[in-house]
Amino acid sequence: MSTTRPSPAGDVGPEPESAAGPHLASAGQVRELRQVRRLRLLGVSGAVQRARDFCREALHDWEWLPATGQDDQAAAEDVLLVVSELVTNACLHAGGPQEVRITRGQKSVRLEVLDGGDGQPAPRTPHRAGRPGGHGMFIVQRLCADWGVAHAPDGIGKTVWAELAQP
């Protein structure tokens, strides 16, 4: 189950081990290579569908799709659902998303949605399954290994990030 914690201004949660490329971890060891893709969404229409299509393309390139089994298919669908929820949240509560980032690690995928809002997303409590709306962050919490919010150092905007395990 995920944990939610506000991060200090400028912190974007647990640091991807190497967003820019391989680095020496210690004598003779090389950290994993991470692949990062970015999609600018500032002022575009259809942001949710664009973000899903963008992430679907990345999953194809990274050979998560087409899935070879039910668990792999479920993991890929979880990534697409989480990005949909994060972008929808930015549209509804933060003036729209500015950028989506997807990062592939050796054992996980990280999603980040940047927006200009200053709010603190959180699952609605108590969660009431039969009540319309308000399920987005509950879904993110249930599907992700971890997630959080990092406010920009200048106080304008934030990054909502989520990490999902690779099948």
Disulfide bonds with the S-S distance in Angstrom:
none
